[in-house]
Amino acid sequence: MSLIDNKKKQSFLIQWGMVLVAVVAIYQLPAWTKLDDLYNDYWRVEIAKKTQPSDDIIVIKIDDKSLSEMEEDIGFWPWPRTTHAFLVEGLLAANSKAIVFDIMFSERDKLRDGDEFFREVVSQQPNIFYAAALLKEESPEDLVSLEDLPQSFFSKPYVRADSTVNNSSKITMSLPWIIAVEDWNVGLIDFLADWDGSARRYPVVTEVQGAKLNSLPNRVAEYVISQPDTNTGNNQRTTRTEQDFIHLKYKGVDYVPFQSVSYAVAYDFLTNRKRLDLFKDKIVVIGATATGLHDLRETPIAQLYPATSILAMAIDNLILNDYLIVVNKNYGLMVSVILVSLLLAITFLFDSYRIQLALSIGLLLFSALCLLTLSYFLSQSDRLFPAASSFTILFSVLVVLLFYRGLKEYMSRQHALQTFSRFMDPVVVKQLMSDEDWQEKTANKSCKVSVLFSDIRGFTTLSEKRTAEEIMAILNNYFDRQVEAIFSTGGTLDKFIGDAVMAFWGAPIEDDNHAEHAVDAALKMVDNLLTFRESLPEELREFDVGIGVHSGDAVVGMLGSAKRFDYTAIGDTVNLGSRIEGVTKGIARILVSETTKELCGDVFDFEFKGEFAVKGREEKVKLYQPSRRVAVNEN
């Protein structure tokens, strides 16, 4: 038994190792990251619902209302730069903390005179920031050398080094050329679009030809953090992220979640110096939200979300150091390994397919609950866990294992059905196969059985009077009747030995009345013999039968070689049953041992035939001839 257990353990360890290697390899596929992104979008929205953006940020919206209301006085979009200049003058008068343009000033206004005035207004203003963007298509007028860019464009934690950065390298960028280079407080506004185009991340710095360029939100955050707090006089914060990008923590689920005002309204307030307190000490982000200006992006919050709102959100996250943390996917892999190991342990500890199925589904549901709970509690601290990939891998392994186990179970049942249908009544076999413990019942084991041996008398004389074909036809007809007697009493046909038959009762299906059923089958076989002989010609009716029955312990199971094996019984009980059949000649058609007689109780009548010496036994064996009891008329 220990040898079998060791082989089972070795097989389990090999399977466990192979499955885990496959899990680790599969987990590296990009598809799992995509799945986790979609799953965690739900938690991104849930986090956004319960949080509010900073009150220090206000968005001046170039919305549909502004485009309509300002069309008559100022004209169609894009408006003259003088319009923005008047707006900036008002914001400067209001003492805004920072002014951020999510508008490109790369092309000079050749139709209207306003660039010079705008340049003068923004000159030497360190709190005004402009957008720059990397261009995919190269164009000679947009080529710029890295050495021509202001030092502030480069990330402070990643100051360019002459040994690593080729200053003569040229890149294609859209830059605010209408402003003097010395006044360039610029940063990139290229957000990181994920595989599905959604804005889940925002770059802090972007590496370009070995140099790391600041994003616009990072430039604004650097400036704001460096400014003294209005209450304490100290810098607001000295720590800042050194990551190349952040996972955006969206706050609020509105189209523009920040405090906002239409450009037309803001222009009226600021040019007339009204409601300046609305913009005092605020970070003012100016950008387009109108649908017609096509500056909308896909986000976890909405399919169409203003890029200006994304920019403002990145500024909020960086200033407050308040962004989402995506848990390293290796922790998800670790959870996957643990869950898959538990699943494999179930298949190792339980042989029953139904128990495996029930426990595996239970593990799947429990894992889903745990992963959801873990995701919930982590989301409370702005962390996102790769739960979807862990659960899906567990589910995938479960499906594969259950399919494999189910297929193996089905093939095993079909093989057992075909095998046992040779030895037992097909109806009984189907009942056996439908039992959950069929494998245990058909396994090799020692049990109580009753063994029957039946042999034809006078077969030699019969074979001398008929051809081989006639003999085989007669025998097959005879055996059909005798096998029916065995099956009808729940017996198992062991084998045919020439013209002899061996059968037993009590295995593979346990039978407390195995002795009674064996004797009943013997009596039926005699009845079948007498009926069968009447159908034969007169000269063939001389053959008879001898049947021996004995009850006791025997080892039953599949025995044979790898190419051929049978379900059989072996042991002393079987040997004695065969010996008893040999004694029947000249004594009785049926002889049973004393053990069988006692197990039958008073179901049959038994006539004592004496004590007989049999081969392999020192003591003589008491034998009895059974017969059916005759009902006694009480009258």
C-alpha positions, 0 to 999 in steps of 0.5 A: 500500500505504501508503494502505491501511496509513494507512486501517487505522491510522486505523480502528484508532485510531477503534475503539480510542478508541471502545472505551476511551470505552465501557470508561471509561463502563462501569467507573463502573457499581456492578456492578463494585464489587459484583463486586470485593467478592465477589472480594476476599472470598476474599482477606479470608478468606485474610488472616483465616486467617493473622492473629490478633487482638490479645491485649489484647481479651477478649470476655465472651460472652452466649452460649447457655450463659450464658442457660441457666446464669444463668436459675435465679439471675438470671432470663430475659434481659434480666438486671437491671442489678445483674448488669452492675453486679457484673460492672463492679465485678469488672472495675474491681477487675481494672484492666481497661484499658477496658470496652465494652458492646455492650448498649443501656441506653436503657430503664429497668428498670421491673420490677426495681430496679437502674438506680440501683445500676448508675448509681452503679457506673459513675459517673465511670469514664472507661474504660467505654463505651456503645453508641448507635444511630441510629434510622430510625423517629422517636419523640418519646421518642428525639428528642435535640438535637445541643447536648445531646450530650456533646462527646466524642461528636463526632469530634475531627478533625472538631470541630463548628463552630457556623457549620456545625452547627445545634445545635438540630437534633434526631435520633432516637437510642437512648442510655444514658438510665439513666446520667448524661449527664456519664458518657456515653462513647458511640459509635455501633454502626451498622456499614456494611452493603454492597449484599449486607448484608455487613459489610466496612466499619465507620464511624469517624465518621458525619455527621449533619446536618452533625456527625460523630459518633464510632463506639463503636470510635473512642471506645475507640481514642481512649481507649486510644491516649491512655493511657500504655504500661504499659512505657514510660509514653508514649502508645501512638500519636499517629496515627489514621485520619481516614477516615470508615470503614475496611475491616475486616481480619478476623483469625481465622475463628472465631465469636469469634476473640478471647480470650473467656469466657462471661458466666456464667463471667466473672460467677463469676470477677469477683464472687468476685474469682477469676482477675482477671489474666485481665482485667487491662489488657484491653479487655473487650467485653461483648456477645451471641453467642447465636443466640436474641438475634438479634444476628448479621450477615453478613460475608465470614467467615461468613453468621452472625457476632456483631455483638460480634465485628465491634465488637471487630474494629473496635476492634482495627483502629483501635487498631493502625491495622491495617485493609485498604486497597482500592486506588483503582478508578482503578488497576483502570480503568488496568489495564483500559485497558492490557489492552483496548489489548493486545487491540485491538492483536492484532486490528490486527496479525493478520488471521487469525481463528484467530491472533486467537482463539489470542492473545486467549485467551492474553492472557486467561489470562495476564491472569488469572494476572497479576491473581491474582499481583498480588492475592496479593502485594498481600494480603500487605500488606493491600491489595485490588485490583479485579482482578475488574472488570479481568478481566471487562471484558477478557473482555467486550470479548474476547467482543464483539470475537470475536463481531463478528470471527467474524460478520464472518468468517462473512459474508465467507466466505459472500459469498466462497463465493457469489461464487467458486462462480460461477467455480469448482467448488463443491468447490474453493471449499469447500476454498479457504474452509476454508483459513486463508489464504483471504483472502490467496489471494483478494486482488488479486495478480500471479501466474503463470496460464494463460488460455484463451479459447474461441469458437463458430464458425458461431454466426451460421448457427445463430442463423438456423435456430432461435428465440431460445429454442432457441438459448439452450437449445442454448448453455446445454447446450453451456456446461454441458459446457464449464464442467464441463471447466474445473472438473474441471481446477481452472480458474476461470471468468472470464466469458462474453462472448456465445458465448465463454468465458474461464477461467484456472488458477493463481488463486486457488489456486496451481497449479504445473501451471496450463499442463498443466491449461489444455491438458487442459481445452482438449482436454476441451472439444473432446471435449465439443464432438464429443460434443455435436454428435452429439446435435444435428440434422444441420443444426446440426452445422456449428458448431465451436469455437476455443480459444486458451491462453497462460501468463504473468503476470497481475493477478487479483482482484475488479474492478468497481463497488461494485454489481457486481464479478467475480473476473477476470484482466487484463494482457498475458497475457490479451490475447495469449490472446484474440488466439491464439483469434482465429488458430485459425480455419482453422488448428486448434481449439486453439492454444497459445503457445510459453510454454504448450508449454514449461511442459507439458513432455512431457505432451502432443504438440505440432504446430508450426503456424507463426508468426503476427502478432497485434494488439498484438505487433511480433514474430510468435508461435509457435503449437502444436496440442496433442494427447494422447500416444499410448501406444507399445507396446514390443513 
